[in-house]
């Protein structure tokens, strides 16, 4: 099997590549494409640097023997809202160029498209059903919803064998904050654990739909294996997640890292972030994704513990 990963040098891209290489039957070759080439210490990984919005670069990385494509490259929600043209170029035009390059292959390639719960907005039920229409309230969500419809139509026509997976907010991400509107969801745990103060920009009772990095990675890899006939004509799947509030996350932080860590977080409402976050769903009907073999986290303590195991030196 030969694999292409766009956004390969990002957090999830690197995890997907590591997961694929650790499988009993790993890929023969992985093309790891990103705007800046990553360093991968494995001869099976070929790092390529370029812009997915450049049709020439995309044509070059979609090699004739590619079997699976993970399309993870994107301008994230905060930056896409601040830089409309950049977000449109990368998130819409880049996806279209990739689909057209895959269309030229001899057989339909399995293409896993990383989408988002930000495709939703407006009045929502407590639990969002599979049939809920999308109504994005941000440029990022709009671009991703366009990508979903393209994946469905290219699959309907037999050009690709696609699946679009709506990934919950991934928490807790290590490292520095990114440009996502939801970056604070990791920050209110990560920064206090590292001895720094953090700000929660939304009300503490805001419902969030989250998953751990392990769950996100496992589900992205699993998406490459779900048979097309099991998906049927609708190729978009809401991935499993947990419904939590910032208050519940901070309670978990206090239980697992102590009151000193919890005390480093304060609430300062940012109306822009709060408006966008409260437009996103807080819970989904998981009947279909669970039947398709996708999995989720057990509880918020497991999500926080997963980060703490990485953040703390061994033996502590």
Order of alpha helices (4+ residues) and beta strands (2+ residues): beta-alpha-beta-beta-alpha-beta-alpha-alpha-alpha-beta-alpha-beta-beta-alpha-beta-beta-alpha-alpha-beta-beta-alpha-alpha-beta-alpha-alpha-alpha
